[in-house]
């Protein structure tokens, strides 16, 4: 990219030029000299008292002298007046002995026809070791020798090259597309090992580096953040289209080339001594295209680390906890959920013709491809062969920023909440009806482990007394009921009323007048059933307790001794479900009444998790929802 003297003169008339000129000069100095010291305030600090710049250089060039130099600069149209005033004023700011060993440099981004006359005048005073004057023509030549600084400056003045982008511009654009801008510290935190690996590859000047992340953009943003921190931004450039490789080919001084997509990387024409950084999404299992490629995989942060970083960015603590769950701890998903631009909020995979496979994933949530029961459930929902759906999911997993994760034989959504809110408007009533039928069919089945004696149930897998469905699908379909209920109650979707009614009917059919075997079979999913349909859940317990058989109490009476191998507390999820519902003051009295009734039952062993203890933990006078009782 070529920046001309005319463009520099036009820029000198802008409001930002005075603050940005020192930043331009120090980038040029950093890119072309071996610096030992550099002080040159820019931006908001440009009006600070003192020298505009003080530079110590070990090895200079045509524009920067060796040793010490003192710099003044300005955008004034009366260049000679500004130069004379600064030259005479600064003579009183330095000892003559120090000036005799140093150079004075004056810079203007304008053409200066009488520059040589002023230089003769200044040198005649014999105060400095040497005096230099640089104008727009000199800066043009200097920029020609620093392609990455030319690229950065071109973006600053609106002169953008074809197919290339500066590292700093890409980073600022990426981080500022969310309502709360992301920071380098947030993106790099918790990835210390990956940062060290990247630093090592950069130091060793590896020819190829692959970075895998949730999205290709996140991978490049990670690289940009670290390159900026390490001071490599002036020898790096982002390639945004295949045309950008021509820019790289003409400028071998660029050390690090960042292809912003893997497709662009495949057209790589960088020199062997240059390092090419290629991004891949985590679902892309393509092998490295070069035998010497180093691969860095960016794993997601832990929940506590992600929440801490969100709070540091400025999110409220309660929002941070919620976002940690809804984004799946993915910065790519967070950036999309918090996007200022609606186009970013709508991911590219929404337009894929394979979107029906994503609807299935949204509803089912997670499953094990090795379990025949799971595959049969998928076929019931989709009304086609499982292999067809899996092929489509494989294709989707290769998309950039794919919402799909495959871990071994497990298929799951990267962020199930986001997927629901993106795809729920596309649900048809027939989709939902088949899903609720699948859930009902699975949950009505008795647990085969109950056919064994209580002391042998822990060996159910050995005896072949296990469900044909995996625990993954059992937990995920009931979690989907909760998510659907929350979505329906907080949206104006055309299917909202149907969803709420269908969930209530489903829980009613499962629990109202359920026998003891049913309660035991559903022991592990009582919490999501309670959250999906709170009032029906409480009603089913109340009806059961008022009946002669009181079948719900099987959960307590079946609980075995608390000591010994394979012992189980069957009623744990029931008490957890009741405690969750009690946080709503409107339901506290009903829950307290149920817990009081259950407290009369004797439970084997010395389990701490008892109805009495749960009731005691709820009735605290310092908790607002208990004040009325």
N, C-alpha and C positions, 0 to 999 in steps of 0.2 A: 504494500500500500504506500503510495507516495503522497506526502504532505508538502504542499508548495508554500513559498514565501507569501504569496497572495492570500492563501487561506489563513496563514498565521497573522497577517495584518488585519484581516477581517475579524478574526477571533479576538485580537487585541482590543477591539472596540466593545466587546461584550462585558457584562457586569462581573462574570465569573473569572475573567482573565487574570485580574490582579492576584486573586487567591490561588489560582491553579498554576500560574507560571512557575513559582518555586517548586511545585510538585513535579511539573514537567522536567525542569532542569535537574532535580535530584534523581529522577528516574534515568535520565540520560547519563548522568555522571555514574550512577550505580551500574549501568549496563555496559559502559565502555572503559571503566577505570578500575584499578585495584585500590580500593579505599581503605584507609586506616581510621579516618574520622570524618563525620559528615553531620553538620547542623544547618538545616535550611527550613525554617518554619513555613508552612503553607496553609491554605484553607482559612479557617477562622483565626489562626495564629499569625497571619501575615502582617498584622499591625503591631506585633510585639516589638518593643524597643530593641535596638542593637543592630548588628549586621544582618543583612538578608541571608547570608550564607557564609559558613566557614568550613573549608574542606582541607583535609590532609590526604594526599594521594601518594601511594608508593610508586605506581607506574601510571603516567598520564597518557595523553594523546593530543591530537591537533586542537582540541577544544578545552582540555583540562591540563594545566601545567603540573609537572612533578612537584612534590613537596607541599608547602602550605599556600593557600590562596584565600582571599577574602572577596566576597561577591556582593554586588548590588544590582538591582534590576527594577524595571518599571515598564508600564504600558503607556505612559504619557506620549502624546503626539509630539510634544516639544522635547525631543530626545536629548539634544545637546544641553539644554538648560538643566534637565534632570540629572544628566551625567556629571556636569560641572558641580552642581550643588552637592550631590552624594560624594564626589571625589574629595572636595575640600572639607566637607563635614566629617568624613571618616578619618581624615588625617589626624584629627584630635582624639580619635578613639583607639590609637595604637601607638606603641613606642616606636620611634624612628629606627631603633636597632632591629626590632622584629619586622618592621615593614621592609627593611633592606634585604631580608631573607625571604620575603613573601611576594606574591603577585596580587594585583588588584584586577578584578574582572567586572565589567559592566555589561548587562544584557538587556536588549529590547526586542520584543517580538515584531518590531516594525522594520521596514527597510530604512537604512541610515546612510544616505548618499555621502555625507561629510564625516563619516566615521574616521577616516584616516587623518583628517585635520585635527579632530579631538585627540586621537592617539598621540600625535606629535606633541600637542600641547601638554598632555598629561605626563608623557615620558620625559619631557624637558625639565620637569620639576625634580627629577632624579630622587624621588622619595621612595618608590617601590623598586623591588628587584626587576619587575616587568609589569606592563599594563596591557590588558587585552580588552577588546570590545567585540561583542557578538550581536549581530542583528538577525533579521528574519532569514536572509540568505544563508547565514552561517548555521542557523537552527535547522533549515531545510536539509543542508548537507549532513548535519549531525544525525537527524532523524533517518536519513537514508541508510545509515550504518547501524541503526537499532530498530529492526522490523517490529519487534513486539511492543516497543514504546510508541512507534508510529501507529500500530494497530490500536493501542489503548487511546492515544490522542485523537485518532480518527473517529473513534466511537464518541469521544467527548464532544467533538465539534459537529457530529452528525454525518461524518464522511466514513461510511462503513464499507469495508471490503467484501468481496464476494467469497462466501464460504469460510470465513474465519471470524473469530471472536476472541477478545483478550480473556485471560483467566479471571481477572478481577471483574470484568463486565459480566461474564457468565455467572460468577458467584453472586454478585449483587442482584442480578436478575432472578436467580433461583431462590435466594433466601427471602427476597422481598415480595414474593408472590403469595405468601401467607399473611393473614391479618396481623399476627405477631411475627416479625421477621426472625428467622432462624439465625443462630450464631455458629461460628466455627467451633467454639467450645462445646456447644450442645451436640453437633454432628460428630465430633471426634471423641467425645467422652465415652468411656466404657469400651473403647476400641483401641486401647493402648498397644496391644500386640499387633493389630493391623497397621497402626501408625508406624510402629518400629519396622515392620516388614516393608512398608512403602518407602520409608527413609533409607533403608538399606538398599533397596532397588535403585532409588534415585542416585544415591552416592556411588553405587557400582556402575551407574549408567547402563542398566540393562536395555537390551534392544526392544524387548516387548514386555509389557506388564498388563495383566488382566485384572480388573476389579469387578467383583460380583456383589450386587446389592439387590434390594427389593425392586428397584427400578434403575435403568441405565442413567437417568438424570442424577439420581442420588449417588451413584458410583462416581460420576464425573465431578459432582459437587464436593464429595469427600476428597478427591484428588486436588481439586482447585483450592480447597481450604488449607490443605497441608502444604501445597506449593507456595501459597501466599505466606503462610507462617514461616516457612523455611527460606523465604527471600528469593524464590525461583520464578516469581511471576514475570520478571522482565526477560526471561529466556524460555517462556512457555507460551503456547497458543492453543486455542480450542478450534477444531475443524468441524464446521457445521454443515458442510456439504462437500461433495467430491471436488468441486472447484477449489476448495481450500488447499488441496494438496499441491496445486501449482504455486501457491504462496509459500508453502513449506519448501518446495523444491528450489525456489529462487532465493531462499534465506536460510542457508545451512547453519547460521549462528543460533537458530532456535534449537534448544536442546531437548525440550519435552513437548511432544505433540499429543493432544488429547482429542481423540475422535469421540464425538458426543453420542454416537450410536455404533453398534457392532457392524451394521451395514456399511457405514462410512469407513470403518477400520479395514474392511475387506479390500478397499480400493487403495490401501496404504502405499504411498510412494516416497516415504521418508528415507533419508540417507541412513546407512547402517550405523553411523555414529550418533544418530538421534534416537531418543527413546519414545516409543509409541505406547500410549495408554489406551486400552480398549475396555469399554464397559460391557457387562453382561448382566441380565436379570437373573435372579436366583433359580428360576425355573429353566433357564437355558442350559442344557446339558452338553452343548457342543464342546468338543475338545479344543484345546488351544491350537491356534493355527500355526504355531511355530514351536519347535522342540525346546527352545530355550525360554519359553514363556513362563513368567512367574505369575501365579494366581493368588489374589488376596480376596478373601470372602468376608463381607461385612455382616456379621450376625446381629440380630436385634439385641437391644439392651435388656437387662433384667427389669422387672416391673418397678422395683424401688428406684433403680437408677434412672429409668425413663421418666418416672413421676418427678424425681428431683430435678431433672433437666427442664421439664415443663414449667415447674415452679420458678426456676431460675430465669426462664424466658419471660415470665410475667403471668402465667396461668394461675388461677386460684387453686388452692390445694384440692378442693372437692372436684373441680373440673379436671385437674391433673389425674386424679384416680379414675374418673370416668373415661377420660381420653385414653388412658393406658389400656383400658379394656376394649374400647370401641375401635381403636386404631391397630390393635394387635402389636403395639409397641413399635410401629413402623413409622419412620420419619416421612416416607413417601406418602403413606396414607394420611398422616397428620397434616401434611402440607396441603393435600387435596381437600380434606374436611374443613380446613381453616383458610381456604383459598379466597382471595379477593376477586379473582377473575372467574366468572361462572364456567368458562371454557375449561379451566383446570379442574374444577369441581366435578366435571363429567369426564370420567376416564375413557380412554380410547377403546377399551375392551367392551364398552356398552354397545358399540356399533358392530361387533362381530356377528356374523350369521349363526354362530354357535351359542347364542345367548340362552337358548333353551336349556343347554347343559348347565349354565350358571344358575338358572332358576331352580333346577333340581338340587344343585349344591347348596343354594340358599336355604331351601326348605329342609333338606336332610341334615346338612351341616357337616357331618363327618362320618366316615365308614371305613371298614376294612375290606379291601378287595379280595382277600383270601377267604372270607366267610361267605358261604353260600346263602345264608339267611340275609345278609346285608345286600347281596347282589339281587336276591329275589325281591326285596323291598324296593330297590331302585327300579327294577323292571315293572313292578306294580304301579309305581308313580309315573314312570315315563311311557309305559305301554310299548316298550321296544326292548331289544336285546341289550344286556348290560355292556357288552363289548363295544357297541356303537357309541354309547355315552362315554366310556373310558377313552376311546380314541379322540373324541372331541375335547375332553378335558386335557389330554396330552397336548393337543394343538394349542389350547388356551394357555397352558402352563408355559409355553415357549414365548408368549407375548411379553413385551416390555411392561413392567409393573403389573404382572399378572395377579389376579385375585385368588389364584389357586395354588395350593401347596400340596406336594406329594412327598411324604416321608416314608420310605419303604413301600408298604402296601396300603398305607393310610392316606386317604384323600380328605382334605379339609379346606375351609376357606381361610384366607390369610387374615381377613377382618370380617367376621360374620355380620357384625352390625352394619358396617358400611355397605356390604353386599345387599343386605335386606333393604336398606333405604334407597339404594340405587335401583333395585329390581322389583320391589314390591308393587309399584304402579303397573308393572307388566304382568302381574299374576292374573290369571283368569279364575273364574269361580270353579271351573273343572279342575284346574291345577290344585286349588286348595282342597276341593272335595276329595280328590284322590289322596292327597297328603294326609288329611285327617283319617281317611279310611286305613291307610298304611299304619299310622300311629295306633289306631284302635286295634287293628289286627295284631300288632306286635305286643301291645300292653295287655291284651286280654289273655294271652298265652300264660299258663302257669309256669313258674320256674321249675325246671326238671330236678333241680337240687333238692326240692322239698319231698321228693319221693324217697330220699335217703333218711336214715335216722339222724337226729340232730348232731350227734357226735361224729358222724361221717360226712357231713355236708361240706366240710372244708376240702374233702378229697373228691368233690363232684366231678372235676375234670378227669381224674383218673378213672372214675366209674363211668365216664361218658354221659353224665347227667348235667349237661350244660345247654344253654340256649343256642339255637342255630345262628342267632344274631350276636354281634359283638357288643361289648360294653360301650364302645365308641358310639355306635348308632343309637343305643338305648338312651344314653345321656344327651346326645346331640338333638334327637327329635323332641325330647321333652323340653330342652332348652329353647328350641325353636318355637314351642308353644308360648313360652314366656315372652320372647322377642316379638312374636306376632301380636300378642295381646297388647304390649306396650305401644307398638307401632299403630295398631288399630285405634287405640284410645287417644292417641295424640296426632292423628292425621285425619284428613277429610277424604281419604281414599274411598273410591266407590265400593270397595269390598270390606270396608271397616266393620260395618254392622254384621255382615255375614261372618267375618272372622271371630268376632266376640261371641256371637251366638253359637257357632260351631265348636269353639273351645269349651264353652260352658256345657254344651250337650255331651261332648266327649268325656269331660271329667265326671259329669253326672252318670254316664253309662258305665264308667270304670269303677266309681266308688260308692254310689248310692246302692245300698243293700248288698254291698260286696261281702263275700264270705271271707273267712280267715285266711284261706290260701291266697286269695287275691291281694289282701293287704300285705301279706308276706312277700308275694311276688313283686309287688310295687314298692317295697321298702326303700330301695335305692333311689327312687325318682319322686318321692313324695314332696320334696322341697320345690322342684319346678312345677309340679302339678298344683301345689298350693299357690304359688305366685301367678300361675296362668289363670286360675279361677278361684280366687280366695273364698268367696261366699259359698260356692258349691262345695268346696273342700271342707269348710267348717260345718256346713249343713250335713254332709255325709258322715262326719264324725259324730255329730249330735244325734242323728238318726240311729247310728250304730249303737251308741252308748245307751240310748233309750229303749233299745230292743232287748229281748230276753237273752239272745246269744251274745250281744256286744262283741261282734267279730273283730272290731278294730283292736280290742285288747289282746288279741293273739300276738301283736307286735311286742307287748310287754311280757306276756306269759311265756312266749317262746324264747325270750332272751335267756341265754345260758349263764352259767357261773362266770364270774369275771376273771377267774384264774384258769390257767391251762391252755394248751395249744389249740388253736382253731375256734376259740370261743367268740361269740358275736353278740353285739348289742343291737338287736333288731329294731328297737324303738328310737334309735338316735336320730334318724332323719325325720321322724314324726315330730319329735320335740323341736328340732331345728326349724321345721316348717311352721310350727305354732309360734315359735319365738319371732320369726320373720314377720308373720301376720300381725303379731301383737304391737309392732311398732306403729301401726295405724291406730290412733286413739279410738276410732269408731269400732274396731274389732277387739280391743283389749278385754272388754268384759266377757265376750264370748270365749275368747281364748283362756282367760282366767278360770271361767266356769268348767271348761273341758279339762284343764290341768288339775283342778281341784278334784274332779271325779276320778281322773286317772291316778291321782296320788293315793287313793284308797287301795290300789292294787299292790300286791307284794311282788317285788322283782328279785330274782335270784342274784346272789353275789353282792358285791359292794360297789356297784357302778356309781360313779359320781353324777352321771347323766341320768337324772330321774325327773319325773314330772314335778315333784315337790321342789327340787332345787331350781328347775326352770322357772316355776312360779315365783319363787323367792327372788330370783334375779330380775324378774320383770317389775315387781312392785317396789320401786325405789322412789321415795318422795321427791328426790332431786331430779327425776326425769320428767320433763314437761307432760308427756303423754299419760302419765300415771296420776297427775294431780287430782283429777276428778274422781278418783276411786279410793 
